[in-house]
Amino acid sequence: MKRPADATVRSSPPQTLTPPDGEDGARCWVLRSDSDGIDRLLPRTSRSVLRMVQLAPGRLHTRLFRFVGRAVDVDGGSTDLPLRATGTTPPGRATVTVPLARHGIFTAAAHDLAPDDVLVWPPSTPYFGVSPAGYRWVTVILPAASAPRVEASTDAGTGLRAAPSSPAVRRAVDELVAAMDAWGAPGATRLDGDRAASLVTGWTQVAEWALAHAARLPEPSVGRRNATAVVAAAERVLVRRLGEVVYLRELVDELRVPARTLEAAFRSVLSMTPMRYLELLRAHAVFSSLRADDPGAARSVEEAEVRAGVRHGARFAARYRAVFGETPAQTLRAARERPRPS
């Protein structure tokens, strides 16, 4: 039987937006999608994302886009609800993230980032953070093989860095996004040579500017750093023990922190209590298990709930519906009715 913790990560390997007709990156494309539900978001997110948790009730709406070029890969999108994401940046690549808009604080690695911060992620950097509702972003990834100067600028030992953007940089990014028609109708658009070359040049220049101007972020306050560390440690315990009955006092004993400290850390980082976050993890685990295609998928709502440690099905169903907009039974029914690959 599949371990309960696995279901909180993914129900299947990620399937990122890819060019149609099996074509590879030798040709340039702009790919766009528009969807509702975190189940539609997960298969389309970057392969670097390990876990994503929706932090507010409601049907998550996302718009994603990707530019597949010969020497640069650009993706981005928007989400209307706050999300908690963890993962690792691609190895051997320089990664630059430009926040386009947001309606709240964007937190990454214990840093509350300024609205004009352009983030630079060294290769193979573990990341964890919270994006607020209304978050829009674009990420530029340059392979080391095609951008050796960029790779030489990247020091994997320095951690997350940031470059405060200027109005000129913002205008350049906005013009590139518009040139891609990033927010156009869902689908795929193949680009002609001149237009593709212009986009490759423009996005490479944005990334190189960020790498040249990025500096290490100031150390977060001791309280903020400790709160983030406590939440990360507690999250690992909750995921590992997802199928068990977990009490707050047991979590406190295992982490060796006072209950007041644990509660304050979760409210500071995730704006909720540890037990509420455990409910969300279980809801995501049940959802993934019911939607999974693999042989280890749950065959009934009861089986999925038992695996995820749910003890009160009726109460859980109401909270589950608040997150996913449907009951567990409706999720299972929809999964059984959807077309299966031959």
Secondary structure, 3 states (H helix, E strand, C coil): CCCHHHHHHCCCCCCCCCCHHHCCCCCCEEEEEEEECHHHHHHHCCCCEEEEEECCCCCCEEEEEEEECCCCEEEEEEECCCEEEEEECCCCEEEEEEEEECCCCCEECCEECCCCEEEEECCCCEEEEEECCCEEEEEEEEECCCCHHHHHHCCCCCCCEEEECCHHHHHHHHHHHHHHCCCCCCEEEECCHHHHHHHHHHHHHHHHHHHHHCEECCCCCHHHHHHHHHHHHHHHHHHHCCCCCCCHHHHHHHHCCCHHHHHHHHHHHHCCCHHHHHHHHHHHHHHHHHHCCCCCCCCCHHHHHHHCCCCCHHHHHHHHHHHHCCCHHHHHHHHHHCCCCC
